[in-house]
């Protein structure tokens, strides 16, 4: 399957906690990924790939899915590609 081009805004922020990253679908149809600056470069890369997998799998459009199920599949995908 070929993915259409999509705009992804990447931001690095000090979360002041242990959350590695988070992402969201913006009102204009673009996505934002927020990476915790307290992580090592390797962990930031892993967190980015994890959030990117949510975007590529269109998880934000799966409103009826349980977040735990979505996270489980995202982690499995990261293990396959990582």
WOKA-V497442 format. One record per residue. N is the residue number from 1. PHI is phi as a letter, one per 20 degrees, with the letter a starting at -180 (none if undefined). PSI is psi in whole degrees, 0 to 359 (NA if undefined). Layout:
BEGIN
n=N phi=PHI psi=PSI
n=N phi=PHI psi=PSI
END
This chain:
BEGIN
n=1 phi=none psi=132
n=2 phi=e psi=127
n=3 phi=e psi=138
n=4 phi=f psi=156
n=5 phi=f psi=142
n=6 phi=b psi=147
n=7 phi=e psi=128
n=8 phi=c psi=121
n=9 phi=e psi=119
n=10 phi=d psi=126
n=11 phi=c psi=142
n=12 phi=d psi=128
n=13 phi=c psi=151
n=14 phi=e psi=106
n=15 phi=f psi=344
n=16 phi=l psi=25
n=17 phi=b psi=190
n=18 phi=e psi=6
n=19 phi=f psi=121
n=20 phi=f psi=319
n=21 phi=a psi=166
n=22 phi=b psi=161
n=23 phi=b psi=163
n=24 phi=b psi=158
n=25 phi=e psi=125
n=26 phi=e psi=163
n=27 phi=g psi=330
n=28 phi=e psi=6
n=29 phi=n psi=353
n=30 phi=e psi=174
n=31 phi=c psi=154
n=32 phi=c psi=135
n=33 phi=d psi=129
n=34 phi=d psi=122
n=35 phi=d psi=136
n=36 phi=f psi=123
n=37 phi=f psi=347
n=38 phi=f psi=355
n=39 phi=e psi=157
n=40 phi=f psi=164
n=41 phi=g psi=319
n=42 phi=f psi=314
n=43 phi=f psi=327
n=44 phi=f psi=318
n=45 phi=f psi=315
n=46 phi=f psi=317
n=47 phi=f psi=319
n=48 phi=f psi=312
n=49 phi=f psi=323
n=50 phi=f psi=311
n=51 phi=f psi=321
n=52 phi=f psi=324
n=53 phi=f psi=324
n=54 phi=f psi=318
n=55 phi=f psi=313
n=56 phi=f psi=329
n=57 phi=e psi=3
n=58 phi=l psi=36
n=59 phi=f psi=332
n=60 phi=f psi=345
n=61 phi=e psi=1
n=62 phi=e psi=68
n=63 phi=f psi=335
n=64 phi=e psi=359
n=65 phi=e psi=147
n=66 phi=f psi=132
n=67 phi=g psi=327
n=68 phi=f psi=323
n=69 phi=f psi=317
n=70 phi=g psi=315
n=71 phi=f psi=320
n=72 phi=g psi=312
n=73 phi=f psi=325
n=74 phi=f psi=318
n=75 phi=f psi=321
n=76 phi=f psi=319
n=77 phi=f psi=317
n=78 phi=f psi=325
n=79 phi=f psi=324
n=80 phi=f psi=321
n=81 phi=e psi=343
n=82 phi=e psi=NA
END
